[in-house]
Amino acid sequence: MDNVIQFCADYRVLFNLPEEKVVKLRKTAADDFDIEITDGHGIAYVKAAGKINAASRIKKVFPSAEIVEAIPL
């Protein structure tokens, strides 16, 4: 039996924002990650304990975003 401990790692999360002109943003001081947005497409660099956790952190900040993929760095 193996015990696996998953520590936080850095992820690059690619996402698309809706084409509407108004985008909801719910970023707080606890959401400590970098975001780059160009023409409705975004890249976020997130420290998280897995792909799903990294994607959910982006969905929390941008509820209307479509997550494309989360890639470990």
Backbone torsions as a table, in degrees:
resi	resn	phi	psi	omega
1	MET	NA	128.9	179.7
2	ASP	-105.8	138.9	173.8
3	ASN	-102.9	127.0	-179.3
4	VAL	-114.7	126.7	176.7
5	ILE	-112.1	122.5	-179.1
6	GLN	-101.9	115.5	178.3
7	PHE	-91.7	164.7	177.7
8	CYS	-63.9	141.4	177.6
9	ALA	-133.8	166.7	177.9
10	ASP	-87.5	136.9	178.4
11	TYR	-128.7	147.2	170.6
12	ARG	-105.9	118.9	-178.1
13	VAL	-108.8	121.5	177.2
14	LEU	-96.0	134.9	-179.2
15	PHE	-148.0	158.7	176.3
16	ASN	-115.2	140.1	175.6
17	LEU	-98.5	154.6	180.0
18	PRO	-65.1	157.3	-178.1
19	GLU	-77.6	-2.8	177.0
20	GLU	-63.9	159.9	-179.0
21	LYS	-80.6	-22.4	-178.8
22	VAL	-106.2	124.6	179.3
23	VAL	-120.1	130.1	177.7
24	LYS	-76.4	136.4	178.3
25	LEU	-130.4	122.8	-179.1
26	ARG	-122.8	48.7	-178.4
27	LYS	-86.7	131.7	177.5
28	THR	-118.6	178.4	178.9
29	ALA	-63.6	-27.4	179.6
30	ALA	-72.5	-20.1	179.1
31	ASP	-87.8	79.5	-173.7
32	ASP	-93.6	87.1	175.0
33	PHE	-154.4	160.8	-178.6
34	ASP	-93.3	143.0	-179.3
35	ILE	-130.7	135.7	172.3
36	GLU	-122.6	126.8	-179.9
37	ILE	-126.4	128.6	178.1
38	THR	-140.8	120.7	175.6
39	ASP	52.2	42.7	176.6
40	GLY	82.4	0.2	177.7
41	HIS	-112.3	139.1	-176.8
42	GLY	-129.9	154.5	173.3
43	ILE	-130.4	130.1	176.9
44	ALA	-123.4	140.3	176.6
45	TYR	-108.2	110.8	-169.0
46	VAL	-123.4	139.9	170.4
47	LYS	-97.0	119.7	-175.1
48	ALA	-151.1	168.9	-179.4
49	ALA	-99.1	43.2	177.1
50	GLY	139.9	162.8	-177.9
51	LYS	-61.9	-43.3	-177.7
52	ILE	-65.5	-41.3	178.2
53	ASN	-64.7	-41.5	178.8
54	ALA	-62.8	-45.1	179.5
55	ALA	-65.2	-38.3	-179.1
56	SER	-69.5	-29.0	176.1
57	ARG	-66.6	-36.3	176.8
58	ILE	-70.3	-41.9	178.6
59	LYS	-62.7	-29.8	177.9
60	LYS	-67.4	-40.2	-178.4
61	VAL	-78.5	-44.0	178.7
62	PHE	-116.9	84.6	-175.4
63	PRO	-60.5	-26.2	-177.8
64	SER	-93.2	4.3	-178.3
65	ALA	-75.5	150.7	173.5
66	GLU	-105.0	119.0	-179.6
67	ILE	-79.3	125.6	179.1
68	VAL	-86.9	-53.9	177.9
69	GLU	-167.7	158.5	174.4
70	ALA	-119.9	124.9	-173.8
71	ILE	-120.3	125.5	176.4
72	PRO	-68.2	142.6	178.4
73	LEU	-97.2	NA	NA
